[in-house]
């Protein structure tokens, strides 16, 4: 660990501006595809560290490249976007930001998923590796990706010519803060994050007066039957050895209590780990909806629209074991197995397109004492906020230090000599 110790020797110098940057990013979140101020801060930071910087990749993406000579190319990625969530953490640096969404509605904005922490960790790691460049040889690519939350940011960077801007990576890494004890890191080989598909289903009924239902086809009743029926897809059609999660997250229909609408919209989300199960579940959804519509005598067939689709994160086994071994050597028993997660990510679109093996790991971010007390009481699910919760906010330390160290340690496992 001589290289790692030498490069991380300046971490105490980097920590103050990293913490300030994190608070600033947390206070000023930006939605997917709108990360303009965040991207500008990232580009400035990379230039100060001596990187060649490419801006506007895939819209608001930023890529920094630093070479110290012949050797492997390592890609480190962080995502930058926030969510339309009203923060309820009570922190002195909490977000009060609002903006107008694509539909023209005023919405709150918050970093309720931790991407601000990812940005601060990678900028710190990039600076440490740059100042410690005498201890390694090769090329470091620091990639800051927009629009992870909408599932199209990684592909957007690839489609915008990312492969022409950087050397082909020998390996690619990404990480995410998760609701585990801060100070821990977790790796997992193989299927780690699920594939995800969101689907919008439009049902067509026949509207009328609430007092004369016999003259209508009620889409509210139809939607209710579909929601109940869909619950059997996982329990009765997915093999017990396969994982699938199906959630109907939104139903919209009607305008008044005594008016039967002529239309209803369902939005649902599917998580799977195999393509076979993914396709079977999607087809099962379509089949079930069509059958219920036919049983209700709908005047026209339903419409189906897939959106916010995320690929499976399938960590390369050899790469993951090498990173896990490096983490065990540096973090000791704080390096653990992450296990499968039903969260989803689009990071893998980048290394897949570039032909690079990859691994994606988790970083705990909950205050250790808070987590321990909740665990001892058997109330982790009730008392520990998870990603996307209005109450979610990583403990700045030791999360920031550990996330920065993890990126440096993983990169130096490949970067020579």
N, C-alpha and C positions, 0 to 999 in steps of 0.2 A: 504493500500500500504506500510505497515511497512517493510515487507520482501523485497519488491522490492527496497525501498529506501536504506535499509541496504546493499543489495548485490551490488547495483549500486553506492554506495558511493566511490568506488575505480575507477570509470570510468575515472576520470582525470588522474590517474596513468597509466591506460591501453592505453589511447588514443594515446600517442606519438608512441609507438611501433606498434600499430595497423595501424596508418597512414603510417609509414615507410614500414610495411609489404605490405600494399595495393599497394604502389608505386612500390615496388620490384616485386610483382606478376604481376602488370600491364605491367611492362617493360619486363618481362620474361614469356610470355604466352606459353602454350603448347596445342597441339591439342588433341582431344579425344583419349583415350587409351595410351597417351604418357605423362601423367601428373607426370612424375617421380620426377623432382625437386620440384614441388609444393607439392606432397605427402610427400616428405622427410621433407620439412619445416613444414607441418602440423603435422606430427608425432612428430617432435622435440618439437613443441609448446605444444602439448597435454601432452607429458611426463613432461615437465617443470611445467605444471599445476597440475600434480599428477594423470593423467588418466592412466589406463591400456590400452595399445595401440595394435591394430591389424593392420598390414600392408599387402598390396598386396591382399586385398579382391576384387575379381572380376577384377584382374589385377593391378590397381593402387589405389584402394579404401583404405581409412583409417578410422578406427573406434576407438573411445575412449570411455571407460566406467569408470564412477565414481559413487560409491555407498556410501551413508551415513547411511545406515540402512534400516529397513523395510519401504516400501512406494511404491508409483506408479513409473513406469518406463516411462520416457519421452525421445523420440527420436527427435533430431534436425538435420536437414540435410542441407548441402551446396554442390553445384556442383562446379567442379574445372576446366573444360576444356574451351579452347578458340576456335576461329574460323579462317578459312583461309581467312582473310580480311586484307587489307593494311590500317593501322590506319592513319587517316587524321585529328587528333585533334589539332596538334601543341603543345601539352603539353610537358613540359620538361622531363616527365617520359614516353613519348609515346613509344610504341613498334616499333622496327625496325627489329624484328625477322623474319626469313624465315626458311623454312624447306622443305623437300621433302614429297609429299603426297603419298598415296597408289599406285597411277598410275605412280609414278616416276617423277612427275612434281614439279618444285620449286614453292612454294607458300608462300605468306606472312602469318603472324600469329598475331592476336590481340585479346585482351579481349573485343570484341565489343558487348558483351551481358551482362557484369557485374558480371561474376562469380568470378572474383578476389575480388569484394566487398563482395560477399556472404561468401567467405572463411575468409576474414578478420573479418567480423561481427561475424561469428560463433566461430572463435578462441578467439576473445575477450570475447564473452558471456560465453564460456566454462571456461575461466580463471576467470572471475568474479564470476561465480557460484561455482567454485572450492574454491576460496579464501573466499567466503561467505557461505561455506558449513554448518556452524553452524546455519544457518537460515532456512534450509530446510532438508527434510528427504525423501529418496527414491533413485532412480538410474537415472543418466543422461547418455544418449548415444549421443555422438557427431559424426555424420556420414558425411564423406566427399566423395562424389560420383564422379567417373570419367564418361566421355562419355555421358553427358546429351544431347549434340548436335546431337549425332547419334542415340539417343533413345534406347540404349541397355545397358547403364551403370548401371541403377538400377537393371534390371533383371540379369545382370552379377554378381552383388554382392549377390543377393538372391540365384542364382544358385551355387555360390561358398561357400555356407554354412553360410551366414550371420545369419540365425536364430539359429544356434548352438553356435555362438560367443557371443550373447547378450541375456539378459532376454527379454521375450516377452513384447513389449511396450504396455502401456495402451493408449498411444496417440502419434501421430507423426506430426511434423511440418516442413514446409519449407517456404521460402520466395523468392521473386525475385524483383530486382530493375526494375522500369518501368518509362517511360518518363512522370512523373507527378512532381508536385512541391516537392522538397526535404523538409523533415520534416513531410510529410503525410504518413499514413499507411492505407491500404484498405483491408477489409475482404469481403467475399461473400459466402453465403451458397448455396449448391447444385452445379449444373453444372457451373464451373468457368473457366477452360481452356478446349479448344476443343480437341477432338481426332484428330489425323493427320495421313494421309497416303500419302506417296510418291509412284509414280508408274512410271516405265520406260517402254515405249511402243516402240517396234521395228517394223517398217513397211518394207515390202519387195516388191520392185518394179522390173522393168526390165530396166537395164541401156542401154545407147546408146549415139549417137552423138546428140548434141543440135540442129543440123539442120534437124534431122529426128525423131521428137517426135512420129510419127505414129508407129514407131517400138519399142516404149518403154512403160513402165508404170511408170510415173513420181512420185516418192515418195515425192518430194517437194510440188507439187500441192496437192497430197493426204494429206500430213501433214497439209497444209494450210486449206483445207476443214474440217479436223477433229478439228482443233483449233476453227474455227468458230462454227461448229456444237456443240462442247462441251459446249459453252456458254449457250445453251438452257437448259442444264440439271438442273441448279439451277433455272433459271427463269420459266421453264415450267414443271418440274417434282418434284421439292422439294415443299412440302406444304408451303404456305406463313407464317405459324406459326413456321416453322422449319428454323434453320440457317444452311447454307452450303456455303462454299467458295471454288471455284475451280480455280486454277491458273496453266496455262502451263508456266513453268519457263525456259524451254530449248528446242531448236530444233537444231539438228545437221544432216546435210546432204551435200553430194557433196564435190568435191575437186577443180573444175574449172568451169568457167562460161559457157563453151560450152560442158560440159559433164553432161549428165543426170545420176544421181547416181542410184544404184540399191537398196539403203537402206536409211532409215531416222529413227532417234531416237527422240522421244518426252519424256520429263520428266515433270510430273505434280504433283500437290500437292492438297490434299483435306482436308478440315476442317469441322467437324460436331460435334453435341452435343448429338445425339441419335444413338444407334446402328442400328435402323431401317433405318434411313436416310443414315447412313454410308454405309450399305450394298446395299441400293437402288442406291446410287450414284456410288459406285464401279461397280455394275453390269451394270448401265447405261453407264459408260465409256467403258466397254468392248463391250457392244452391239453396241454402236455408232461407235467405231473404226472398229469392224468387218464388219459392214454394209457398211461403206465408202470404206473399202478394197475390199469388194465384188463388189461394184459399179464401182470401178476403174479397176477391172479385175486383181487383184494382183495374182502372181504365187503361193503364199503360204500364210497361215494365219499369222496374227501378233503374236508377243510374248509379254506377260505381266509379269512384275516383280515388286512386292511390296517390298519397302525398307523404312528405317527410319520411322517406325510406332510408334506412341505415343498413350498412353491410354487417355481416358477422365479423367480429374481431377474433381471429384465429391465430394466437401467438405461436410463432415458430418455436419448436421444442428446443432445438440446439441453442438458439439465441437466448431464449428465456432461461435455460439452465445456466448459461454463462453469466448472464446478468444476476441471476439468483445467487450464484456462487460468490460473485463480487460483492453483492449486498450482504451476504452472511459474513464475509470477511471484514466489511466496514461497520455494519450496524449490529452485528452479533445476533442475539435472540430477538431483536426488534424487526428482523427480516423474517417474514412469514409467508405462508401460502395464501393467496388472495381468494382462491376458489372461483367458481362461476358466478357472474353477476348478470342480472337481468336488465341492467342499464344498457344503452346502446351508444355507439360512436361512429363517426364517419372517417376517423383518422386512417383506417386501413386502406381507404381508397388511394391514398398517396403512395405508400410503399408498394401496393399491389400494381399500380400503374407504372411505377419506376422499376419494378422487378427486384425489390429489396426485401430481405427477411425483416421481420419486426417483432417487437414485444411491447406490451402496454401494461403498466403496473399501477397500483393504487397507493395512495399516501393518506394515512390517517390524519384527521384534522380537528377532532373534538378534544377539548381540554381533558387530559388524562384523569383528573380527579372527578370531573363531572361524569365522564363515561364509566369510571369504576363504581361510583355510587349508584348509578342507574343500573349497571349490570348486577351489582350485589342485591338490589331490590327487585331484580327481574323485570325492569321497566325500561329497557333500552328503546324498544319500539315506541313507547309512549313519551319518553323524556329526552331523547336525543334527536334533534332536527335532522332531517335528511335533505339531500340535494333537491332543489326546486321548492323547498318550503320557505315561506316568508321569514321564518326564524333561523334559517341556515346561514351561518357565517363561520369560517374556519378560525380557530385560535391562531393568531398571527405567529406565535412561537409556541412550540418548536416546529410548527408546520413549515414555515418558510425556510428555515435552516435545513430541515430534512429533505424537503422537495428539491432544494438547490443541490444538496450533497448527492442525492440519488442521480440527478442528471449528470453531474460531474463524474461520479464513480462509474456509471454505465458507459459514458463516452470514452473515458480513459481505458476501459477494458479493451477497446478496439484501437484507439489512437496510439501509435507506437511512441518510442521504441519498445 
